[in-house]
Amino acid sequence: MTNTPSISPNAQASASTSAPQPPVIVLVRPQLGENIGKAARAMLNFGLTEMRLVTPRDGWPNPSAGPAAAGADIVLEQAKVYDSLAEAVADCAHVYATTVRKRGVTKPVVTPEEAAREIHNQQGRSAYVFGPERSGLETDDVALARKIVTVPINPEFGSLNLAQAVILCAYEWSKGVALTSPTEEELLPPAPQDELEGMILQLDAMLEEAGYFFLPDRAPATKRTLRNLLTKPAWNHLEVRTFRGILSHLAKPRRR
């Protein structure tokens, strides 16, 4: 049975005047549950949640999809199954077929970046359509699309797996929405000069005692080079304390 959502005329009118919705990801005849799961993971990484499956080879739900999704369960739980691509994109005004070849069908060709820009600037639902892992979309599948999405790729090795193809499109679409960036580690402020000076003088004293400056006429230049070296990075106070702790440890008599 096809899980095709019904859309009322009022809902269609409302959708036509509202802001563009996120695109749907349509997987046509996907073969492996693991690849469906990986595609779901790629989608959720970049804020997409609506997956539609057209006659998955091993049926649906597929127990292999969950582990591969690595936590993107919401995508799998909401995934809908359709009997044909035409039904899966029936409510979409803009359908993009992802393929590295035109398959004998003359269609406008755009990059994922261009497609994403169009999706953000046009009314109506949009869909990215991906073919089965082994063979990709068939000519009849591409014929249903408005445009073809392809990427410049090594002509000697033009093989992308399903999740890679999904993530390329999802990432480009995500550039136009406000996603939260990963939390950055707070950097400590640079150490004050007196802490840095204390470290340099400590090292100088240790090197003097060890006889490192064994040519008196070269000692000032060597010390200056050492100071330049140690003042290049923006040492923070924790780094200074750590380095001085190392020096103090090295200065202790070695235990036997």
Secondary structure, DSSP 8 states (H G I E B T S, - for coil): --------HHHHHHHHHS-----EEEEES---HHHHHHHHHHHHHTT---EEEES-TT-SS-TTHHHHHTT-HHHHHH-EEESSHHHHTTTEEEEEEE-SS-TT----EE-HHHHHHHHHHSSSEEEEEE--TTT---HHHHHT-SEEE-----TT-----HHHHHHHHHHHHHTTS------------B--HHHHHHHHHHHHHHHHHTT---SGGGHHHHHHHHHHHHHSS--BHHHHHHHHHHHHHHHS----
